[in-house]
Amino acid sequence: MPFRYSSPYASTRLPVFARNLCSTSHPLAAQAGLRMLQQGGNAVDAAVAAAAAMTLCEPVSNGLGSDAFCILWDGKALHGLNASGRAPQAWTPEYFHRRYGTGAATPPKRGIDSVTVPGAVSAWVALSERFGKLPFADLMAPAIEIAERGYLVPVVVQQKWAAAVPELQSQPGFAQSFMPWGRAPQVGELFQFPAAARALRAIGATRGEAFYTGEIAQAMAAFAQAHGGSLSLADLGAHRPEWVTPIARNYRGYTLHEIPPSGQGIAALIALGILEQFDLASLPVDGPEAQHLQIEAMKLAFADVYRYVAEPSWMEVTPAQMLDDGYLASRARLIRMNQAQDFGAGNPVKGGTIYLTAADENGMMVSFIQSNFTGFGSGCVEPTFGISLQNRGFGFSTDPAGANRANLVAPGKRPFHTIIPAFVTKDGQPVMSYGVMGANMQPQGHMQTLVRMLDHGQNPQMACDAPRWRFNAGLSINVEASMQPATVQGLQALGHRIDVLQDSYQDFGAGQFIWRMGDPQVHGYLAASDARRDGLAAGF
């Protein structure tokens, strides 16, 4: 595709061109991935090593207690991996009503009763076993070195770390692990995590068995029990990652692939299906008209996602019904070009995250994401092995009659998930692995950046650098301070309630992109990394 390379945006970052690439939101993790490629590994080896390193480099967003998802092209076919964990067997609505009162609509946001089974380690193992080339223990080596030697805490990570301390310092294990001087580290201060190094060595030596059935699993179960939780050794031992078929939607001659529910990736597909009804290419890329259309399409998508998306066996409708051409055309007709609206769900029935991507010269491309959900997750950290446990249980409902009843908590059920890797193909061949981080910003970022590339010809780095908006609820929209004042005023005139925010990391996500330029042994790839974090795309 002929991209534009002259950027009108403040960032002067240029895309990276190489035949072997790893793009992450921290330079040390990108270096870890590149090290595996230089040792003869492939893109999967690079992605796993980078993911392990990211648990140290960006603990505000992910950790050894994360969940993870992946979409990858193995050189011949596309594969999806769902490594999200399930609810403990003890969890029922009654369990939470007894502990937190009948008025509790969800499990708690923080604490041990927000923790579901961590799945990220199982993703690393499954990817390595099926597609990797190097010994699994070798993939853990860079992360172990970072944990033992330490690293200097960067600006954005430090800001989020310090902001989390007042809320989480009383959670079990948090201060011991993440407040080494009785406070958050300062910018440029050395942070070492020997407990995590101990865990990574055990994970590497046992190919993950220590984490789910061995000494780490025993420590997590004992930790949960000691602090009143219900996560058990049996819950951990029963965990299995699942290979899945990605769901897809065509857009402007390309196909976007997402992990199927219970994740929110379908929101990006719905929004793009709605936008296909409009001629976006004829509108100024940064003008209020183009942004209004995208905002309204995203609102319509979220209205359905929050009503219907859950673990597939609990959904009242199917993804195919939600993506039906006729249904999406009918939703598109609800959009008014001269007015912002607050949409409800339709009836489709007929009748804290890190993202990274890697690619190699043999054509393998990996789109990988892992997360502790909200910053530092539950706040609970098993201290012996430094397992920072996520809080995905907060995605469940405890109200059988509520609007979110499809996500009613149940034993062994997967919660609603926000983390979503993305992949683009054209005519059945790989084009781009990409992702954008940040809770419900993720499908919004998938849509906004893809529209910029496919409708307006912006190269991935330019699309990454462009100002973004974020839909919250109702008519409320956040926009980056770099958005043109005339565009902001135009959106306000249409009825959007806009807050202009400076905090790009928290509110507008960050992204990593690898676009295949042709035969990777001849033309290679184009990689982009987001300046909203300390991102780096590195290759050779």
Beta strands, then each sheet from edge to edge (+ up, - down):
strand 1: 16-18
strand 2: 21-24
strand 3: 67-73
strand 4: 78-82
strand 5: 151-152
strand 6: 190-191
strand 7: 242-244
strand 8: 247-251
strand 9: 254-258
strand 10: 353-359
strand 11: 365-371
strand 12: 381-382
strand 13: 387-388
strand 14: 422-426
strand 15: 429-436
strand 16: 469-471
strand 17: 476-480
strand 18: 497-501
strand 19: 511-516
strand 20: 525-529
strand 21: 536-539
sheet 1: 1+ 20- 19+ 15- 14+ 9- 8+
sheet 2: 7+ 4- 3+ 11- 10+ 2- 21+
sheet 3: 5+ 6-
sheet 4: 12+ 13-
sheet 5: 16+ 17- 18-
end
